Amino acid sequence: MPCPFLREGRARYCHAVPVRKLILEGPGAAGGGLCTTAEYRRCGVVEQEEGAADRCPHLEEVHVQYCGASPVTKLVPFSESQTSPCTGGGYKYCDSYLTRARPHGAGLAPRELLYTSNHLWLEVDEQGLCHIGVDGFLADLAGTVDRVTFATERGRHRPAVSLSVNEVEWPLLFPNSLLIQAVNSHIRSDPARLTADPYGSGWLFEGWEIPGKTRAGLIGGEQAKAWQAEERERLARAIHAGQEELCADGGVPVRGVARLLPRADVVRVFQQFFSNAGWLADE
């Protein structure tokens, strides 16, 4: 399914000049100027040719696509756009799409996500394109992240990342292999994205599913909903054990509680909820 903001049109360009500049046709366009009339002979770019052509033989027209949500129109020839995230599920993690589709900020988790037991999520689109990030449980617990370090960035691996939260390192490992093609470089310079919008602009990894492996053993559907509720109750009990004042109204822990706990308690909570202990090394 393509992005709802993806637009199509026709554009012209001159293939006699060294730099191709596409000009979109449409309302208000100049109709091609000299290039579409016999007056093209006045152009100094191309050599004069014999004949009585009524338009420049160097004028080309192409089918193009462009983003209707972006403030700057960048035209892409249709033949070069087939691998673009705009034509597949990847558009849901584009900043331009997220700004227009969710004007009031980050949204809730989509129901089609799958989860790992250490609170990473996976989405797989119809073509097998995958995105991985942290879930809202981890985001609420951390509040903010000081630094994000990717341990794997490309190739067939179990995606691995380390989050620095209040001077404590949280190494996170996705349990199954993925053919990683990109990481979200934006969160290196702006780690606040990760917890402010964990299901959107705070995504971590993008890659391609390995059939029979990438989704193995993950939690989904109604089971995931029940598990998330149980995890929040378990966290409240863990915080209550020694820090009752950090739970709102004696129940749900306040957002960012990991930044308020003593270091020893932060390590203990991480081991209880996000540890990779017991998992085998990457294949």
Summary of the structure (lengths in Angstrom):
residues: 283
radius of gyration: 25.5
end to end distance: 32.2
largest distance: 90.7
contacts: 814
relative contact order: 0.12
helix: 28%
strand: 25%
